[in-house]
């Protein structure tokens, strides 16, 4: 048997298999809706190298072991196959290229061995999927070993049984990477993953953000309600590049490990959810899923198809309502998949089309539409807490430096303590500020997270119209959800505002010398940790200002294991307290346990929802205080 003929035949057979796999998976993706015109041209393919080696590997590198094995396995495979194509596909037959192929194959083999060791280790992460994923390193190693032997052994040896063995080793791995991928095997993630980087549903993730040009990648996309974009009820109603992104999932389970709902035993596993969407896109049952199941829901009970309803048939309704929209899954995903976007898309269909919203959600949305307040309060009473603090109410024609917007939490007596502390700090610093008073209405953040885009846009238009009547340089708020809506999500509606979180604003006052807080003796001997709000940290990238501010008043923050951009959610976002899906334990209980594990006596917070959730934990727990309260104490 001619060795050159064997390797050339395997090469072109593999190329045919790769083309078949691509066309077959693309047929599923093309069932989805079209993307925004002109945004996803073929030129985007040129962006893959940068996005692969920079953006994707920036996430993968958080796990050094996997980062190195991925570089070895994937890099060795790509290099080996490229060199085989050049040397044998173009009939060059260079000995030097054969040697380069051998080196690339050895690198790939080493990577596959280390992947195999990781999966066979005693402390293998429970988040990893098994089944085909356990066999994958063996098959990739088979390909690498066969290719290395082919390049290493003299041509005179390549005959008879040995030639057949080498050919089979190469063929087994090649089949996995081509025809196996077409059938939905693990290696579809590599093919789909590269294309996903080019045609990502959120192209803004890869662009430099400017003040008025780019809607940040953490802002939910604005659907065209006039074009009857009422969310997603069937797989074919996702955009085609969203379907492509689901195929890119590598089932590493990092989203699962980060998800607060999964940790609490609520019926949500983001990895399983993405795999369910893949099954729905292709058609069939979830019986072949080999990872951790959704808590409380056994595998094999659900099936679906491209044009079949997702909710109840493929996915339980409680699954999408368990999400807190904290973006921990998105933050951890090495394939840059947007889980939260998919969940909110499905929520929109349930809310706008089916009218099926659990818990207190329907009442809250009705209140927002009718009163401008989530709880139906008289909005004229929103700032009653400020009557004795000389807080001026904004007047048209009277410019102020800062407009303080409190948000819905201002009706809550606990949050009022935070707002009073903030007002005292601003008064002490001589800040020229005002509040909206009785004309302030809700931003609509909760409505949007619950899938009611119409009510969100109604709330946003009303508040933007109110803001247009006043003159101010910037907005300050102690509510990260208010901050995110005004700073990021209103941009798609034409609202551009400079918005600061109160911790960043107070840090600025200290830095400019307008505030001179001293170390508060009452906190000198206490262990204090800081809990990062999801909508301040992951959504807006602000993790340092609160810590710097605490440092200025003599507080050394004792960090919890999960902090900063990887902090654990309190459970208060995404309307989760309203839908109230039961689990085995409450998310805030888990977060308080995080604080207790580092011996914290005080948990400093920067969000009224975090305060409410963490203070709602029963039994012995650390004291929960807003950063503004700590700063105010240092000024007294």
C-alpha positions as CSV (number, residue, x, y, z in Angstrom):
1,X,0.0,0.0,0.0
2,X,1.4,3.4,-1.1
3,X,1.7,5.5,2.1
4,X,1.3,8.8,0.2
5,X,-1.9,7.5,-1.4
6,X,-3.2,6.5,2.1
7,X,-2.6,9.9,3.7
8,X,-3.8,11.8,0.6
9,X,-7.0,9.7,0.5
10,X,-7.6,10.2,4.2
11,X,-7.0,13.9,3.7
12,X,-9.6,14.4,1.0
13,X,-12.1,12.1,2.7
14,X,-11.7,14.2,5.8
15,X,-12.2,17.4,3.8
16,X,-15.4,16.0,2.4
17,X,-16.5,15.0,5.9
18,X,-15.8,18.5,7.2
19,X,-17.8,20.1,4.3
20,X,-20.6,17.7,5.0
21,X,-20.6,18.5,8.7
22,X,-20.6,22.2,8.1
23,X,-23.4,22.0,5.6
24,X,-25.5,19.8,7.8
25,X,-25.1,22.0,10.9
26,X,-25.6,25.1,8.8
27,X,-28.9,23.7,7.6
28,X,-30.1,23.8,11.3
29,X,-28.8,27.3,11.9
30,X,-30.4,28.6,8.8
31,X,-33.8,27.7,10.1
32,X,-33.5,30.7,12.5
33,X,-34.6,34.2,11.8
34,X,-32.4,36.6,9.9
35,X,-30.0,39.0,11.7
36,X,-29.9,42.7,11.4
37,X,-29.1,43.6,7.8
38,X,-25.5,44.3,6.9
39,X,-24.1,43.4,10.3
40,X,-22.8,40.0,9.7
41,X,-21.0,39.9,6.3
42,X,-18.5,37.3,5.2
43,X,-15.7,39.8,6.1
44,X,-16.4,38.9,9.7
45,X,-14.5,35.6,9.0
46,X,-11.3,37.7,9.0
47,X,-11.9,38.6,12.7
48,X,-11.7,35.0,13.9
49,X,-7.9,34.9,14.6
50,X,-8.0,37.9,16.9
51,X,-11.2,36.9,18.6
52,X,-9.9,33.3,19.1
53,X,-6.4,34.2,20.4
54,X,-7.4,37.2,22.4
55,X,-11.1,37.4,23.4
56,X,-11.8,33.7,23.8
57,X,-8.4,32.8,25.3
58,X,-8.8,35.7,27.8
59,X,-11.6,33.6,29.3
60,X,-10.0,30.2,28.9
61,X,-6.8,31.4,30.5
62,X,-8.6,31.7,33.9
63,X,-8.1,27.9,34.2
64,X,-4.3,27.6,33.4
65,X,-4.4,23.8,33.2
66,X,-7.2,23.8,30.6
67,X,-5.7,26.8,28.8
68,X,-2.4,25.0,28.2
69,X,-4.1,21.7,27.2
70,X,-6.4,23.6,24.8
71,X,-3.5,25.4,23.2
72,X,-1.7,22.1,22.8
73,X,-4.6,20.0,21.6
74,X,-6.4,22.5,19.4
75,X,-3.2,24.3,18.2
76,X,-1.5,21.0,17.4
77,X,-4.6,19.7,15.5
78,X,-5.0,22.9,13.4
79,X,-1.3,23.1,12.6
80,X,-1.0,19.4,11.8
81,X,-4.1,19.4,9.5
82,X,-3.0,22.6,7.8
83,X,0.5,21.2,7.1
84,X,-1.0,17.9,5.8
85,X,-3.2,19.8,3.4
86,X,-0.2,21.9,2.2
87,X,2.2,18.9,1.9
88,X,-0.2,16.3,0.5
89,X,-3.2,18.2,-0.8
90,X,-0.9,20.3,-2.9
91,X,1.4,17.4,-3.7
92,X,4.6,19.0,-2.3
93,X,5.7,15.9,-0.4
94,X,8.4,17.7,1.5
95,X,10.4,15.8,4.1
96,X,10.8,19.0,6.2
97,X,7.0,19.5,6.2
98,X,6.6,15.9,7.3
99,X,8.9,16.6,10.2
100,X,6.8,19.7,11.1
101,X,3.6,17.6,10.9
102,X,5.2,15.1,13.3
103,X,6.0,17.8,15.8
104,X,2.5,19.2,15.5
105,X,1.0,15.7,16.0
106,X,3.2,15.1,19.1
107,X,2.0,18.5,20.6
108,X,-1.6,17.5,19.9
109,X,-1.0,14.1,21.5
110,X,0.5,15.6,24.6
111,X,-2.5,17.9,24.9
112,X,-5.0,15.0,24.5
113,X,-3.2,13.0,27.2
114,X,-3.5,15.9,29.7
115,X,-7.2,16.3,28.8
116,X,-7.6,12.6,29.5
117,X,-5.8,12.8,32.8
118,X,-8.1,15.7,33.8
119,X,-11.1,13.7,33.1
120,X,-9.8,10.6,35.0
121,X,-8.5,12.5,38.0
122,X,-10.1,11.8,41.4
123,X,-11.1,15.4,41.8
124,X,-12.6,15.7,38.3
125,X,-15.1,18.6,38.4
126,X,-18.7,17.5,38.7
127,X,-19.7,20.1,36.1
128,X,-18.0,18.2,33.2
129,X,-20.3,16.2,30.8
130,X,-19.3,12.6,30.4
131,X,-20.3,10.0,27.7
132,X,-18.9,11.2,24.3
133,X,-16.9,13.9,26.1
134,X,-14.9,11.2,28.0
135,X,-14.1,9.4,24.7
136,X,-13.1,12.6,22.9
137,X,-9.5,12.8,24.2
138,X,-9.0,9.2,23.3
139,X,-10.2,9.8,19.7
140,X,-8.2,13.0,19.3
141,X,-5.2,11.2,20.7
142,X,-5.8,8.4,18.2
143,X,-5.6,10.8,15.4
144,X,-2.4,12.4,16.7
145,X,-0.8,9.1,17.4
146,X,-1.6,7.7,14.0
147,X,-0.3,10.8,12.2
148,X,2.9,10.9,14.3
149,X,3.5,7.2,13.5
150,X,2.9,7.8,9.8
151,X,5.5,10.6,9.8
152,X,7.9,8.7,12.0
153,X,8.0,5.2,10.5
154,X,9.9,4.5,7.3
155,X,7.8,4.2,4.2
156,X,9.0,0.6,3.8
157,X,7.3,-0.3,7.1
158,X,3.9,1.1,6.0
159,X,2.4,-2.0,4.6
160,X,0.1,-4.8,5.7
161,X,-1.3,-4.8,9.2
162,X,0.8,-1.9,10.4
163,X,-0.5,0.4,7.6
164,X,-4.1,-0.6,8.4
165,X,-3.6,0.1,12.1
166,X,-2.1,3.5,11.4
167,X,-4.8,4.4,8.9
168,X,-7.5,3.3,11.4
169,X,-6.0,5.5,14.1
170,X,-6.0,8.5,11.9
171,X,-9.5,7.7,10.5
172,X,-11.1,7.3,14.0
173,X,-10.0,10.8,15.0
174,X,-10.8,12.3,11.6
175,X,-14.3,10.8,11.7
176,X,-14.9,12.3,15.1
177,X,-13.8,15.8,13.9
178,X,-15.9,15.6,10.7
179,X,-18.8,13.2,10.3
180,X,-19.1,12.9,14.0
181,X,-19.5,16.6,14.3
182,X,-22.3,16.6,11.7
183,X,-24.2,14.1,13.9
184,X,-23.9,16.4,16.9
185,X,-20.8,14.9,18.5
186,X,-18.5,16.9,20.8
187,X,-16.3,18.3,17.9
188,X,-19.2,20.3,16.5
189,X,-18.2,22.9,19.1
190,X,-14.9,23.5,17.3
191,X,-16.5,24.1,13.9
192,X,-19.4,26.1,15.3
193,X,-17.2,27.9,17.9
194,X,-15.0,29.5,15.2
195,X,-18.0,30.6,13.2
196,X,-19.7,31.8,16.3
197,X,-16.8,34.2,17.0
198,X,-17.2,35.7,13.6
199,X,-21.0,35.9,13.6
200,X,-21.5,36.5,17.3
201,X,-25.0,37.8,18.2
202,X,-23.3,40.6,20.2
203,X,-20.7,42.1,17.9
204,X,-20.3,44.9,20.4
205,X,-18.4,42.5,22.7
206,X,-15.4,42.9,20.4
207,X,-15.5,46.7,19.8
208,X,-14.0,49.5,21.8
209,X,-16.8,51.3,23.5
210,X,-17.2,55.0,23.0
211,X,-19.5,57.3,25.0
212,X,-22.4,57.7,22.5
213,X,-21.8,55.2,19.7
214,X,-21.9,51.7,21.2
215,X,-24.7,50.1,23.3
216,X,-22.7,48.1,25.8
217,X,-22.7,44.3,25.4
218,X,-24.4,43.9,28.8
219,X,-27.5,45.8,27.6
220,X,-30.4,43.7,26.4
221,X,-31.1,44.2,22.8
222,X,-34.2,46.2,21.8
223,X,-36.7,44.0,19.9
224,X,-38.8,45.6,17.2
225,X,-42.2,45.4,18.7
226,X,-43.7,47.1,15.6
227,X,-42.3,44.2,13.5
228,X,-44.0,41.8,16.0
229,X,-40.8,40.6,17.6
230,X,-42.4,39.2,20.7
231,X,-39.7,36.9,21.9
232,X,-39.0,33.2,21.2
233,X,-41.5,30.4,21.5
234,X,-39.9,28.0,19.1
235,X,-36.3,27.3,18.2
236,X,-36.8,28.7,14.7
237,X,-37.7,32.0,16.2
238,X,-34.2,32.5,17.5
239,X,-31.9,34.4,15.2
240,X,-29.7,32.0,13.1
241,X,-26.5,33.2,14.8
242,X,-28.0,32.4,18.2
243,X,-28.7,28.9,17.0
244,X,-25.1,28.8,15.8
245,X,-23.9,29.9,19.3
246,X,-25.7,27.1,21.0
247,X,-23.8,24.5,18.9
248,X,-20.6,26.2,20.1
249,X,-21.1,24.9,23.6
250,X,-18.3,22.7,24.9
251,X,-20.2,21.4,27.9
252,X,-17.5,22.4,30.3
253,X,-20.1,23.3,32.9
254,X,-18.5,26.5,34.0
255,X,-21.8,28.3,33.6
256,X,-23.4,25.6,35.8
257,X,-20.8,26.0,38.5
258,X,-21.3,29.8,38.5
259,X,-25.1,29.8,38.4
260,X,-26.7,30.9,41.7
261,X,-30.1,29.2,40.8
262,X,-28.4,25.9,40.1
263,X,-26.5,26.1,43.4
264,X,-29.7,26.8,45.3
265,X,-31.5,23.7,43.8
266,X,-33.8,25.7,41.6
267,X,-34.8,24.1,38.2
268,X,-32.1,25.8,36.1
269,X,-28.9,24.5,34.8
270,X,-27.6,26.9,32.1
271,X,-25.5,24.1,30.5
272,X,-28.5,21.8,30.2
273,X,-30.6,24.7,29.0
274,X,-28.2,25.4,26.1
275,X,-28.2,21.7,25.2
276,X,-32.0,21.6,25.3
277,X,-32.0,24.4,22.8
278,X,-29.6,22.4,20.6
279,X,-32.0,19.4,20.8
280,X,-34.9,21.7,20.0
281,X,-33.1,23.1,17.0
282,X,-32.3,19.6,15.6
283,X,-35.3,17.7,16.9
284,X,-35.4,14.7,19.2
285,X,-35.2,14.0,22.9
286,X,-32.8,15.1,25.7
287,X,-32.1,11.4,26.6
288,X,-28.5,11.5,25.3
289,X,-27.5,14.4,27.5
290,X,-24.6,13.2,29.7
291,X,-24.1,16.1,32.1
292,X,-25.5,17.2,35.4
293,X,-29.3,17.4,35.1
294,X,-31.5,20.4,35.8
295,X,-32.3,20.2,39.6
296,X,-35.5,18.3,40.1
297,X,-36.0,17.4,36.5
298,X,-34.9,14.0,35.2
299,X,-33.2,13.6,31.8
300,X,-35.2,12.0,29.0
301,X,-38.6,13.4,29.8
302,X,-38.5,16.2,27.2
303,X,-38.4,16.4,23.4
304,X,-38.9,19.0,20.8
305,X,-38.3,20.1,17.2
306,X,-37.5,23.3,15.3
307,X,-41.1,24.4,14.9
308,X,-42.4,23.0,18.2
309,X,-43.0,25.1,21.4
310,X,-40.0,25.2,23.7
311,X,-41.8,25.8,27.0
312,X,-43.3,22.7,28.6
313,X,-42.2,20.4,25.7
314,X,-38.5,21.0,25.7
315,X,-38.0,23.3,28.7
316,X,-40.0,23.7,31.8
317,X,-41.4,27.2,32.4
318,X,-39.9,27.3,35.9
319,X,-36.4,27.0,34.3
320,X,-36.5,30.3,32.6
321,X,-38.2,32.1,35.6
322,X,-35.4,30.8,38.0
323,X,-32.8,33.0,36.3
324,X,-31.6,36.1,38.2
325,X,-30.0,37.5,35.0
326,X,-26.8,37.9,37.0
327,X,-24.7,37.0,33.9
328,X,-22.4,34.8,35.9
329,X,-22.9,32.1,33.2
330,X,-22.0,34.5,30.4
331,X,-18.9,35.8,32.4
332,X,-17.6,32.3,32.8
333,X,-18.4,30.8,29.4
334,X,-15.2,30.2,27.4
335,X,-17.2,30.1,24.2
336,X,-18.8,33.5,24.8
337,X,-22.3,32.2,24.7
338,X,-25.1,34.6,25.7
339,X,-27.4,32.5,28.0
340,X,-29.2,35.5,29.5
341,X,-30.3,36.8,26.1
342,X,-31.8,33.4,25.2
343,X,-33.7,33.3,28.5
344,X,-35.1,36.8,28.2
345,X,-36.1,36.0,24.6
346,X,-38.1,33.1,25.9
347,X,-39.6,35.2,28.7
348,X,-40.8,37.8,26.3
349,X,-42.8,35.2,24.4
350,X,-44.3,33.9,27.7
351,X,-45.2,37.4,28.8
352,X,-46.2,39.2,25.6
353,X,-47.7,36.3,23.7
354,X,-48.8,33.7,26.2
355,X,-49.5,36.0,29.1
356,X,-48.1,33.3,31.4
357,X,-46.0,34.9,34.2
358,X,-45.7,33.3,37.6
359,X,-45.8,34.8,41.1
360,X,-46.3,38.5,41.7
361,X,-45.0,39.3,38.2
362,X,-48.4,40.2,36.6
363,X,-49.4,42.5,39.5
364,X,-46.0,44.3,39.3
365,X,-46.3,44.9,35.6
366,X,-49.8,46.2,36.0
367,X,-48.7,48.5,38.7
368,X,-45.9,49.8,36.5
369,X,-48.2,50.6,33.7
370,X,-50.8,52.3,35.8
371,X,-48.8,54.1,38.5
372,X,-45.1,54.2,37.5
373,X,-44.2,52.2,40.6
374,X,-43.7,48.5,41.0
375,X,-45.8,48.2,44.1
376,X,-48.5,50.7,43.1
377,X,-47.3,53.4,45.6
378,X,-48.1,57.1,45.3
379,X,-44.9,58.3,43.5
380,X,-45.3,61.6,45.2
381,X,-44.2,60.0,48.4
382,X,-40.9,58.6,47.0
383,X,-38.8,61.3,48.7
384,X,-40.6,61.7,52.0
385,X,-37.5,60.4,53.7
386,X,-35.6,63.6,52.7
387,X,-37.8,66.3,54.2
388,X,-35.5,67.1,57.1
389,X,-32.3,67.0,55.1
390,X,-32.6,70.2,53.0
391,X,-32.7,68.2,49.8
392,X,-33.9,70.4,47.0
393,X,-36.3,69.2,44.4
394,X,-35.3,69.8,40.8
395,X,-37.0,72.7,39.0
396,X,-37.1,73.3,35.2
397,X,-34.7,76.1,34.3
398,X,-32.6,75.7,37.5
399,X,-29.4,73.8,36.6
400,X,-27.7,71.5,39.1
401,X,-24.5,69.5,39.0
402,X,-26.0,66.2,40.2
403,X,-29.5,64.7,39.8
404,X,-30.0,62.1,42.4
405,X,-32.3,59.3,41.3
406,X,-33.3,56.9,44.0
407,X,-35.4,54.3,42.2
408,X,-38.1,52.0,43.4
409,X,-36.3,51.1,46.6
410,X,-36.9,54.6,48.0
411,X,-40.3,53.5,49.3
412,X,-38.5,50.9,51.5
413,X,-37.6,52.0,55.0
414,X,-34.3,50.1,55.0
415,X,-33.2,51.6,51.7
416,X,-34.2,55.0,53.0
417,X,-31.4,54.7,55.6
418,X,-28.9,54.3,52.8
419,X,-30.4,57.3,50.9
420,X,-30.3,59.4,54.1
421,X,-26.7,58.5,54.6
422,X,-25.9,59.4,51.0
423,X,-27.7,62.8,51.3
424,X,-25.7,63.6,54.5
425,X,-22.5,62.8,52.7
426,X,-23.4,65.0,49.7
427,X,-24.5,67.8,52.0
428,X,-21.2,67.6,53.9
429,X,-19.3,67.8,50.6
430,X,-21.3,70.8,49.4
431,X,-22.6,69.0,46.3
432,X,-25.0,71.0,44.2
433,X,-27.7,68.3,43.7
434,X,-31.4,67.8,43.5
435,X,-33.9,65.0,43.3
436,X,-36.9,64.6,40.9
437,X,-39.3,64.3,43.8
438,X,-42.9,63.4,42.9
439,X,-42.3,63.2,39.1
440,X,-39.8,60.3,39.3
441,X,-41.1,57.1,37.8
442,X,-39.7,53.6,37.5
443,X,-36.9,53.0,34.9
444,X,-38.7,49.8,33.8
445,X,-35.7,47.5,34.5
446,X,-37.8,44.8,36.2
447,X,-40.4,44.8,33.4
448,X,-37.7,44.3,30.8
449,X,-36.2,41.4,32.7
450,X,-39.6,39.8,33.1
451,X,-40.0,39.9,29.3
452,X,-42.4,42.8,29.1
453,X,-40.6,44.9,26.6
454,X,-43.7,47.1,25.9
455,X,-44.0,48.2,29.5
456,X,-40.2,48.8,29.7
457,X,-40.3,51.1,26.7
458,X,-43.4,52.8,28.1
459,X,-41.6,53.4,31.4
460,X,-38.4,54.5,29.7
461,X,-40.1,57.0,27.4
462,X,-42.0,58.5,30.3
463,X,-38.8,58.9,32.5
464,X,-36.8,60.2,29.5
465,X,-39.5,62.8,28.8
466,X,-39.3,63.8,32.5
467,X,-35.5,64.1,32.5
468,X,-35.6,66.3,29.3
469,X,-37.3,69.0,31.3
470,X,-34.4,69.5,33.7
471,X,-30.8,70.6,33.4
472,X,-28.1,68.6,35.1
473,X,-24.6,67.5,34.4
474,X,-24.8,63.9,35.6
475,X,-27.0,61.4,37.4
476,X,-26.0,59.7,40.7
477,X,-27.9,56.6,42.0
478,X,-27.4,54.1,44.8
479,X,-29.2,51.4,42.7
480,X,-27.1,49.6,40.1
481,X,-30.3,48.5,38.3
482,X,-31.3,52.1,37.8
483,X,-27.7,52.9,36.8
484,X,-27.6,50.1,34.2
485,X,-30.9,51.2,32.6
486,X,-30.1,54.9,32.4
487,X,-26.5,54.5,31.4
488,X,-26.7,51.6,29.0
489,X,-30.2,50.4,28.0
490,X,-31.8,53.8,27.4
491,X,-29.2,54.4,24.6
492,X,-31.1,52.2,22.2
493,X,-34.1,54.5,22.8
494,X,-32.1,57.7,22.3
495,X,-31.3,58.5,26.0
496,X,-27.7,59.3,26.7
497,X,-26.8,60.2,30.3
498,X,-23.7,60.4,32.4
499,X,-24.6,58.1,35.3
500,X,-22.4,57.3,38.3
501,X,-22.9,54.8,41.1
502,X,-22.9,56.5,44.5
503,X,-19.7,54.6,45.5
504,X,-17.8,56.0,42.5
505,X,-19.2,59.4,43.2
506,X,-18.2,59.4,46.8
507,X,-14.8,58.1,45.9
508,X,-14.5,61.1,43.5
509,X,-15.5,63.5,46.3
510,X,-12.7,62.0,48.6
511,X,-10.1,62.1,45.8
512,X,-10.9,65.8,45.1
513,X,-10.6,66.8,48.7
514,X,-14.3,67.7,49.1
515,X,-14.7,64.9,51.7
516,X,-12.2,64.0,54.4
517,X,-13.5,60.9,56.2
518,X,-11.6,59.5,59.1
519,X,-11.3,55.9,60.1
520,X,-14.5,55.1,61.9
521,X,-13.6,53.7,65.4
522,X,-16.8,51.6,65.5
523,X,-15.6,49.5,62.6
524,X,-11.9,49.5,63.4
525,X,-11.8,46.0,64.9
526,X,-14.4,44.4,62.7
527,X,-13.9,42.1,59.8
528,X,-15.7,43.6,56.8
529,X,-16.2,42.0,53.5
530,X,-17.7,43.6,50.3
531,X,-20.4,42.0,48.2
532,X,-20.3,43.0,44.6
533,X,-23.7,43.7,43.1
534,X,-24.1,41.9,39.7
535,X,-25.5,45.0,38.0
536,X,-22.5,47.1,39.2
537,X,-19.7,44.5,38.7
538,X,-20.5,42.2,35.8
539,X,-22.9,44.5,34.1
540,X,-20.9,47.7,34.4
541,X,-17.3,46.6,35.3
542,X,-17.2,48.7,38.6
543,X,-15.5,46.7,41.3
544,X,-12.6,48.9,42.5
545,X,-14.3,52.2,43.5
546,X,-16.2,50.7,46.4
547,X,-13.1,49.0,47.7
548,X,-11.0,52.2,47.4
549,X,-13.6,54.2,49.2
550,X,-13.8,51.7,52.0
551,X,-10.0,51.8,52.3
552,X,-10.1,55.6,52.7
553,X,-12.1,55.2,55.9
554,X,-9.7,52.6,57.4
555,X,-11.5,49.5,56.3
556,X,-9.5,46.6,55.0
557,X,-11.8,44.4,53.0
558,X,-11.6,40.7,53.7
559,X,-12.5,39.2,50.3
560,X,-14.9,36.3,49.9
561,X,-13.8,33.5,47.6
562,X,-16.1,34.7,44.9
563,X,-15.8,38.5,44.5
564,X,-15.3,41.2,41.9
565,X,-16.4,40.2,38.4
566,X,-16.9,36.6,39.6
567,X,-19.0,37.4,42.7
568,X,-21.9,35.3,43.6
569,X,-25.4,36.8,43.0
570,X,-27.6,37.7,46.0
571,X,-30.7,36.4,44.2
572,X,-32.5,39.7,43.8
573,X,-32.1,40.5,40.1
574,X,-34.1,39.6,37.0
575,X,-37.4,39.7,38.8
576,X,-36.5,36.5,40.6
577,X,-38.0,37.6,44.0
578,X,-41.3,38.2,42.1
579,X,-41.5,34.9,40.3
580,X,-40.2,33.1,43.4
581,X,-39.4,29.7,42.0
582,X,-38.7,27.3,44.9
583,X,-35.4,25.5,45.4
584,X,-33.6,23.5,48.1
585,X,-32.2,26.7,49.7
586,X,-32.3,30.4,49.1
587,X,-29.6,32.2,47.1
588,X,-28.9,34.9,49.7
589,X,-28.4,32.1,52.3
590,X,-25.6,30.8,50.2
591,X,-24.1,34.3,49.9
592,X,-24.2,34.9,53.6
593,X,-22.5,31.6,54.1
594,X,-19.7,32.9,51.8
595,X,-19.3,35.9,54.1
596,X,-19.4,33.8,57.2
597,X,-16.7,31.5,55.8
598,X,-14.2,34.4,55.9
599,X,-15.3,35.4,59.4
600,X,-17.0,38.6,58.2
601,X,-18.9,40.6,60.9
602,X,-20.1,43.2,58.4
603,X,-21.1,42.8,54.8
604,X,-20.7,46.1,52.9
605,X,-23.1,46.4,50.0
606,X,-23.9,48.9,47.2
607,X,-27.4,47.9,46.0
608,X,-30.8,48.1,47.7
609,X,-31.8,44.7,46.3
610,X,-28.7,43.1,47.7
611,X,-29.4,44.8,51.1
612,X,-32.9,43.4,51.1
613,X,-32.0,39.9,50.1
614,X,-29.0,39.5,52.5
615,X,-30.9,41.1,55.4
616,X,-33.7,38.6,54.8
617,X,-31.5,35.7,55.8
618,X,-32.7,34.3,59.1
619,X,-30.5,33.2,62.0
620,X,-27.1,34.6,63.1
621,X,-25.5,36.5,60.3
622,X,-23.2,39.5,59.7
623,X,-24.6,43.0,59.8
624,X,-25.4,44.3,56.3
625,X,-24.6,48.0,55.7
626,X,-24.4,50.1,52.5
627,X,-21.1,51.7,51.7
628,X,-22.8,55.1,52.1
629,X,-23.7,54.2,55.7
630,X,-20.1,53.4,56.4
631,X,-18.8,56.6,54.9
632,X,-21.4,58.7,56.7
633,X,-20.3,57.1,60.0
634,X,-16.7,58.1,59.2
635,X,-17.8,61.7,58.8
636,X,-19.6,62.0,62.1
